[in-house]
Amino acid sequence: MAHILLRHRDIENIKKLDVYQEHGGYEALKKALTMKPAEVTDVVKASGLRGRGGAGFPTGLKWTFIPKGAQEVYVTINSDESEMGTFKDRELLEYNPHQVIEGALICAYAVGAKRIYNYMRGEFMDAGYAFEEAVQECYAAGLLGENILGSDFSCDMAAYYGAGAYICGEETALLNSLMGELGQPWSKPPFPAIEGLYHKPTIVNNTETLANVPAIISNGADWYKSMGTERSTGPKIVCLSGHVNKPGNFEVIMGMTYRELIFGEQYGGGIPGGKKFKAMLPSGGSGPVVKEDALDAPITYEGLDKFGSVMGSASVVIMDETTDMVWMAMKCVHFFKHESCGKCTPCREGTYWMDQLLHKIYHGHGTAEDLRVLKSVAGQIGGRTLCALGDFAINPVLSTVRHFPEEYEAKVKGNSPVNGSR
């Protein structure tokens, strides 16, 4: 099947404007400009498109939250791709940037915005250069600026580079950073759609989310809904990494199983060295780990509900039988401790103490009391922070304690660390 999002794999040099236009590029924008803004929103809403950044909130519904008659509205593309094991947005921006730009312009038209910012992870400069080159091509061709394509719609676009802060993937922290403030979340309400960038109504959408929009406008909501499941429609880019023969980005239709993704020859191709599957992080470090019984679950927003986990941004990290799960939890928690913005006491203090306790346990110096305190600290973080980082940080801890208690128990009895993946 031809790619809908990763089109550069089918069409050479589609990152160039002329090539993109030769293959239907910006025809969706032309079509949208003949429609009323509310009609554009209705099509996206009817398609069932949900946010691809992890939360899965309905995209069209989000657009309707902009107050009627708002005079100053902004659209922000969330390209601050910082989740462990996630690298999909970088590929889109580097090799198919015009599809993201076109989707963002359609969004801006629908919500009445005249300016778009792309908040990008600063370390991904190859993607940044490609995106900025595409933006300049659009200005030269009259696809950005005043009276786009001869219409009454005018819109500008600019890139902004963050400093690699995981917390700025959270939309309010992103907006604070974009305004020159500390990259820390604010308490909601107000929600960005009511009071966001510069205290004006703002839509924040993930890069992959907006890349879906041109195809939806061109082909219609029913076409898009014909792919996937009732509650999880359309294609999804899955980032596959870890102990797998063919890591990388794969565009799949929602509803395919994790087993097919990992072991299918056209996808992951199985685990290296004939080793056995042990566990999977289905959404990078932020989602609870799952075991082999979850492999036949569908890749959908609701597919892992009964296994106590989430698809999130679909950053799937595979671990084989050699992996020490206490080591894995320790590495994840160390990351979240480092990335905590420090605004919330439970997150700031809790991630520090979880990191300390896990190091102690892993290196064979922990006790049963340390394990009890670890679980207690995790329990006091969940649901008590301004953003989801605190909840994310406890997931690898509590899920590994639940699924692999014997590995923790072996270490608190004074055994040396298990020889595993490091």
Phi, psi and omega in degrees: 000136178296145179288145175261326182254310181273055188291341179295343178282342178256330187238112183296134173064032180291350177291345176274139185302315183295322178291318179301317180290327177299336181249035173090006182296136179070005172291326178294321177296316177302316179296316181299323182290347174270353180257163172285146180308319180295329178292323177298314179300319181298321179295314180296320178297316181291336182291338183082008179302130178240155184305129184268004180279346179141320185285328177074025180286140181302123188294310181298321178298319179301320180297330182287348183283347176296126182302141178298134177079010179299133186271335182227110185232145179237152170241132177237127176272125180270094178249023178275071187281101187231358179294140177303129177080011181248129182208026182281316184294324178301317181294319178299314182292327183280325189241344179219052187293329184294330179292325176291316180298315180298317178298320179293321178294320177296318176299313180301318178298317183295324184258358177083028180269147178245003179212138180236134172244138172253108179273113189245148174293122189297336181285342183269064187286333175299318176294322180296315179298316180296318180295314182294325176297319178295321178298315179296322175301319181293319176298317181295331183263005179076020178265353172223152180109214184276141173046063183300128180053035177075012181265182175275000183272124177237139182201137176250161182216142179213154177261144175228133184254123174278180184253025177080034179267119179304321185298335182283001168284341173283132195297323181284325175295321177301313182293321176300316179297318180298330179274001179089008178267177174298140179284075180229144181288158172248160180285132180259142357289166007280145174274151183306326181294341178259314181215095185241244182297128183053030178064024178247158179304132186218135172258128175245116179234145177292154181305309181296324178303310182292332178294340177282336191296315181304318180294326179294315180293320181293317189255346177097159183295321182296321177300315182293318181292342179289348178254140177091210181244177183300320184260349180226091187265156170083187180275161177218134173275124179250129177266116184249126181210182182093216183277078180214146185293324184232080178289160178146187176270135177229128175271118182235162173270133181307135179115343175294149183276157176295327179299315179295321178299315185283317189256348180296137184297328180277358179240245186287333177071019175089184185262136183299148174069015180067017181286160182274148174291139178242311184201168182215136168263107185281345181221051182066211180281350189274342182255152178300143178291148176233160181255190188298333181294348180264358186294334180269008174287148179283150174280089179215169180296330183255358189298330183256010182305313184287350177259006176073027180223187185219154175286323181057227180274005179065047173260092190268116181248122184261139178234131179269184187296345181276351187286130174275115187287333174292319175301316180299312179299319180299316180296317180296313182295322177300319177299311182293325175299316180295325186268353178298133182283345177087002183287322182263130179299314180302321180284312182300311182279320185294317180293326177297312183288326175296319179298315180298314183293320180293321176299317180296315181293313183300319184275012171083015181252002183276166178234172176300327178293322177298320179294320178296317179295321178304312180293324179294316179298315179301319180295335181271354175270315186305128177076010185238017183239160182295325180232184187278357184300320178299316178295321178298318185296328183275343183300311179295333179287301186294327181287324178286326175297322181287315185273333184228053183300329183296331180288324175291316182297323179297324182282323181285350174273005174099004179289156177284162181304142176294138176288108183217194182289134180227000000 
